[in-house]
Amino acid sequence: MNTTTTESESCALRAWAEGRMIFLELADGRIIGFPADRFRILKAASEEELKKVTVEVNGFALRWEELDEDLTVEGVVAGRFQLPLPEVAA
């Protein structure tokens, strides 16, 4: 079992928000993004509140202190979101 590869792939170097999207730069060089609206607390947050994201726990967690919200980087990378994608009108 090789946990080192999984851990380094799910380790964030930095995080930032642009509009309602949250972006992560991972240790392996990838940059991924996800819509804030896929999480209950983040969906209710303003864009200014979203910008206050910090990387915590040696790169394994995202934190919004003002919102008292924490997400694991591993969960985000794996696509484990609380809310479904919004339906698109046909």
Beta strands, then each sheet from edge to edge (+ up, - down):
strand 1: 12-18
strand 2: 21-26
strand 3: 31-35
strand 4: 54-56
strand 5: 61-64
strand 6: 69-72
sheet 1: 1+ 2- 3+
sheet 2: 4+ 5- 6+
end
